[in-house]
Amino acid sequence: MRLLILLSVILFSCSKDNSTDTQIPTAYRQTKTISYNSVSVDVIIDKPAKNDLDVLLVFHGSVTSDSEILTAANNTLDKFKGILDRNDMMIVSVAYPQEFVLLGDNIVKCEAALLWLKNKASQELGITVNKVFLGGHSQGGYMVTRLNTMHQTNGVIANAPGPLNLVYRCQLEENGQVQSGAVCTKLKNVYGTTTSNPNAYFQRSLLNFTNGFKSDILFVQGLNDTPIQMYSWPTFKQDVLSCTSCQNRQFVEITGGEHGSLFESPTGKTEFNNFINSH
């Protein structure tokens, strides 16, 4: 009888311990194909050992081939993780495509990732998503700026967002003043030249998305970036500051800073963390 009681206690204890173990939050990094409203995209999830989370959703810059986007997404995740002071936030990096779409059309994939995070991630990952922030570098900065005209989040950070002015950029390529690239070549194949159809190019430029920001946004820009970027930067900045239908806009300009100033400049890193901590 005593033996049966002892065995029962042991079995109960083991069962109780196993149940408790399943509740312990685990840290992991994994690649996952997510879907929202039948739009799918790959994301890389870097989760700390916590299940109640604020999340930073990040977007990489331009690549020449879609075979590079997972590497770019991983690198971008590492860059943002490297400057983030907090170690209790989940970071999700979106491997959005570029090779076989016109610039701007890939916003559909980026939007799907954001809506999945806001509406489905908690259930699918077994976590609780609290605050959602967006972060983007270069073309990724273009994406988060556009997303900020579409959906509300807790805040947006865009480093060197662009292309700002496709009319100017692609015209330089057409005139042979700079080397031709895939973005402008694909647009020319569909719309013709910037001279014959400038509006089609402008509609896809970030200069066309300077109104209606739904959340506070921080722009970081190195003032020693490429001449093409800096040609239109003052106009973009003025248009954003003139917006009457926007939440708060903050500009941090890094003297001597180049394209990656958010990640390379102590000032950029400090302002990035101050922005997140104040929201």
C-alpha positions as CSV (number, residue, x, y, z in Angstrom):
1,M,0.0,0.0,0.0
2,R,2.8,2.4,0.9
3,L,4.6,1.4,-2.3
4,L,1.5,2.3,-4.4
5,I,1.1,5.7,-2.6
6,L,4.8,6.4,-3.2
7,L,4.6,5.6,-6.9
8,S,1.5,7.7,-7.2
9,V,3.3,10.7,-5.7
10,I,6.3,10.2,-8.0
11,L,4.1,10.0,-11.1
12,F,2.1,13.1,-10.1
13,S,5.3,15.0,-9.5
14,C,6.7,14.0,-12.9
15,S,3.5,15.0,-14.7
16,K,3.4,18.3,-12.9
17,D,7.0,19.1,-13.8
18,N,6.6,18.3,-17.4
19,S,3.5,20.5,-17.6
20,T,5.4,23.4,-16.1
21,D,8.3,23.0,-18.5
22,T,6.1,23.5,-21.5
23,Q,5.2,27.0,-20.2
24,I,8.8,28.2,-20.0
25,P,9.3,30.8,-22.8
26,T,12.1,29.8,-25.3
27,A,14.4,31.9,-27.4
28,Y,14.8,31.0,-31.1
29,R,15.6,32.3,-34.6
30,Q,13.7,30.8,-37.4
31,T,12.6,31.4,-41.0
32,K,8.8,31.2,-41.6
33,T,6.6,31.6,-44.6
34,I,3.6,33.7,-43.4
35,S,0.4,34.5,-45.2
36,Y,-2.3,37.2,-44.8
37,N,-5.2,37.5,-47.2
38,S,-3.6,35.0,-49.6
39,V,-0.4,37.0,-49.8
40,S,2.7,35.1,-48.7
41,V,6.2,36.2,-47.8
42,D,9.1,34.8,-45.9
43,V,10.1,36.3,-42.6
44,I,13.0,35.7,-40.1
45,I,11.9,35.7,-36.5
46,D,14.3,36.4,-33.7
47,K,12.5,35.8,-30.4
48,P,13.9,36.3,-26.9
49,A,13.0,34.0,-24.0
50,K,9.7,35.8,-23.4
51,N,6.2,35.3,-24.6
52,D,4.8,38.8,-23.9
53,L,6.5,41.0,-26.5
54,D,7.0,44.3,-28.2
55,V,8.0,43.7,-31.8
56,L,10.3,45.5,-34.3
57,L,9.4,44.6,-37.9
58,V,12.3,45.4,-40.2
59,F,12.9,45.7,-43.9
60,H,16.1,45.3,-45.9
61,G,17.5,47.5,-48.7
62,S,17.9,46.8,-52.4
63,V,19.3,43.6,-53.8
64,T,20.0,42.6,-57.4
65,S,18.5,39.1,-57.2
66,D,15.8,37.5,-55.1
67,S,18.3,34.7,-54.3
68,E,19.9,37.4,-52.0
69,I,16.8,38.5,-50.0
70,L,17.1,36.0,-47.2
71,T,20.7,37.0,-46.6
72,A,19.7,40.6,-46.8
73,A,16.9,40.1,-44.3
74,N,19.2,38.3,-41.9
75,N,21.8,41.0,-42.2
76,T,19.2,43.7,-41.6
77,L,17.9,41.9,-38.6
78,D,21.4,41.7,-37.2
79,K,22.0,45.4,-37.8
80,F,18.9,46.5,-36.0
81,K,19.5,44.0,-33.2
82,G,23.0,45.4,-32.9
83,I,21.9,49.0,-32.2
84,L,18.8,48.1,-30.1
85,D,19.4,48.6,-26.4
86,R,16.6,46.4,-25.4
87,N,17.0,42.6,-25.3
88,D,13.4,41.8,-24.6
89,M,12.0,42.7,-28.0
90,M,11.2,40.3,-30.8
91,I,12.6,41.3,-34.2
92,V,10.9,40.1,-37.4
93,S,12.8,40.7,-40.7
94,V,10.8,40.6,-43.9
95,A,12.4,39.0,-47.0
96,Y,10.3,40.9,-49.5
97,P,11.0,40.3,-53.2
98,Q,12.5,42.8,-55.7
99,E,13.8,41.0,-58.8
100,F,10.6,40.3,-60.7
101,V,8.4,43.3,-59.6
102,L,8.3,47.0,-60.4
103,L,9.6,49.0,-57.5
104,G,6.6,49.8,-55.3
105,D,4.5,46.8,-56.2
106,N,6.3,44.8,-53.5
107,I,4.5,47.0,-50.9
108,V,1.8,44.3,-51.0
109,K,4.2,41.7,-49.5
110,C,5.4,44.2,-46.9
111,E,1.8,45.1,-45.9
112,A,1.0,41.4,-45.6
113,A,3.8,40.9,-43.1
114,L,2.6,43.9,-41.0
115,L,-1.0,42.7,-41.0
116,W,0.1,39.1,-40.1
117,L,2.1,40.5,-37.2
118,K,-0.8,42.6,-35.9
119,N,-3.6,40.0,-36.4
120,K,-2.2,36.5,-36.7
121,A,1.2,36.2,-35.1
122,S,0.1,35.9,-31.5
123,Q,-2.0,32.9,-32.3
124,E,0.4,31.2,-34.7
125,L,3.5,31.7,-32.5
126,G,1.8,31.2,-29.1
127,I,2.8,34.7,-27.9
128,T,1.3,38.0,-27.0
129,V,2.2,40.8,-29.4
130,N,2.1,44.2,-27.7
131,K,3.6,47.3,-29.3
132,V,4.6,47.1,-33.0
133,F,7.4,49.3,-34.4
134,L,8.6,49.4,-38.1
135,G,12.3,49.9,-39.1
136,G,13.7,50.1,-42.6
137,H,17.0,50.8,-44.3
138,S,17.2,52.3,-47.8
139,Q,14.5,50.7,-49.9
140,G,13.3,49.2,-46.6
141,G,13.0,52.8,-45.4
142,Y,10.9,53.5,-48.5
143,M,8.6,50.6,-47.5
144,V,8.1,51.6,-43.9
145,T,7.4,55.2,-44.9
146,R,4.7,54.0,-47.3
147,L,3.3,51.6,-44.7
148,N,3.0,54.5,-42.4
149,T,0.5,56.1,-44.8
150,M,-1.5,52.8,-44.7
151,H,-1.6,51.4,-41.2
152,Q,-1.1,52.7,-37.6
153,T,1.7,51.3,-35.5
154,N,3.5,52.4,-32.3
155,G,6.2,54.2,-34.3
156,V,8.4,54.0,-37.5
157,I,12.1,54.5,-38.1
158,A,13.4,55.0,-41.6
159,N,17.1,55.2,-42.4
160,A,18.1,56.8,-45.7
161,P,14.7,56.0,-47.3
162,G,14.6,55.9,-51.0
163,P,14.4,56.1,-54.0
164,L,13.1,59.5,-53.3
165,N,12.8,60.8,-56.9
166,L,12.6,58.2,-59.7
167,V,12.1,60.8,-62.3
168,Y,15.5,62.4,-61.5
169,R,17.3,59.1,-60.9
170,C,16.1,57.3,-64.0
171,Q,16.6,60.3,-66.2
172,L,20.3,60.3,-65.2
173,E,20.4,56.7,-66.4
174,E,18.7,57.4,-69.6
175,N,21.1,60.2,-70.4
176,G,24.1,57.9,-69.6
177,Q,25.2,60.1,-66.7
178,V,25.1,57.1,-64.3
179,Q,25.2,53.4,-64.8
180,S,21.8,51.8,-65.7
181,G,20.2,49.7,-63.0
182,A,17.4,47.1,-62.8
183,V,14.8,49.5,-61.1
184,C,14.8,52.1,-63.9
185,T,15.2,49.5,-66.7
186,K,12.1,47.7,-65.6
187,L,10.1,50.9,-65.3
188,K,11.2,52.1,-68.7
189,N,10.1,48.7,-70.3
190,V,6.6,49.3,-68.9
191,Y,6.2,53.1,-69.0
192,G,8.6,54.4,-71.5
193,T,11.1,57.2,-70.7
194,T,10.9,59.7,-67.9
195,T,10.4,62.4,-70.6
196,S,7.5,60.7,-72.2
197,N,5.8,59.6,-69.0
198,P,7.2,61.4,-65.9
199,N,4.1,61.0,-63.8
200,A,4.4,57.2,-63.8
201,Y,7.8,57.5,-62.3
202,F,6.8,60.1,-59.8
203,Q,3.9,58.1,-58.5
204,R,6.3,55.4,-57.4
205,S,8.8,57.8,-55.9
206,L,8.9,58.4,-52.1
207,L,8.3,62.1,-52.8
208,N,4.7,61.0,-53.6
209,F,4.2,59.6,-50.1
210,T,4.8,62.5,-47.7
211,N,1.3,62.9,-46.4
212,G,-1.1,61.1,-44.1
213,F,1.4,59.5,-41.8
214,K,-0.6,57.5,-39.2
215,S,2.1,57.1,-36.6
216,D,5.1,59.1,-35.3
217,I,8.1,58.6,-37.6
218,L,11.9,59.1,-37.2
219,F,14.0,59.7,-40.3
220,V,17.8,59.3,-40.1
221,Q,19.9,60.5,-43.0
222,G,23.7,60.8,-43.4
223,L,24.5,64.0,-45.2
224,N,27.4,62.4,-47.1
225,D,25.1,59.9,-48.8
226,T,25.1,59.5,-52.6
227,P,24.5,62.6,-54.7
228,I,21.3,61.1,-56.1
229,Q,19.9,60.7,-52.6
230,M,21.0,64.1,-51.4
231,Y,19.7,65.9,-54.6
232,S,16.1,65.3,-53.5
233,W,16.5,65.0,-49.7
234,P,15.8,68.7,-48.9
235,T,12.6,68.6,-51.0
236,F,11.5,65.4,-49.3
237,K,12.3,66.8,-45.8
238,Q,10.4,70.0,-46.5
239,D,7.4,68.2,-47.9
240,V,7.2,65.9,-44.9
241,L,7.5,68.8,-42.4
242,S,4.8,70.7,-44.3
243,C,2.3,67.8,-43.9
244,T,-0.9,68.8,-42.2
245,S,-2.3,65.3,-42.0
246,C,0.6,63.6,-40.3
247,Q,1.6,62.4,-36.8
248,N,4.9,63.7,-35.4
249,R,7.9,63.7,-37.7
250,Q,11.5,63.8,-36.5
251,F,14.6,64.2,-38.6
252,V,18.1,63.4,-37.5
253,E,20.7,64.4,-40.0
254,I,24.3,63.1,-39.5
255,T,27.0,65.4,-40.7
256,G,29.6,63.4,-42.6
257,G,27.4,60.3,-42.3
258,E,26.9,58.0,-45.2
259,H,24.1,55.6,-46.3
260,G,24.2,53.5,-43.2
261,S,24.3,56.3,-40.6
262,L,21.6,54.8,-38.4
263,F,23.9,51.8,-37.7
264,E,27.2,53.5,-37.9
265,S,26.7,56.8,-36.0
266,P,26.4,57.0,-32.2
267,T,23.9,59.8,-32.7
268,G,21.8,57.6,-34.9
269,K,21.8,54.8,-32.5
270,T,20.9,57.0,-29.5
271,E,18.0,58.7,-31.3
272,F,16.8,55.3,-32.5
273,N,16.6,54.0,-28.9
274,N,15.2,57.2,-27.5
275,F,12.4,57.1,-30.1
276,I,11.4,53.5,-29.2
277,N,11.7,54.1,-25.5
278,S,9.5,57.2,-25.7
279,H,6.7,55.3,-27.5
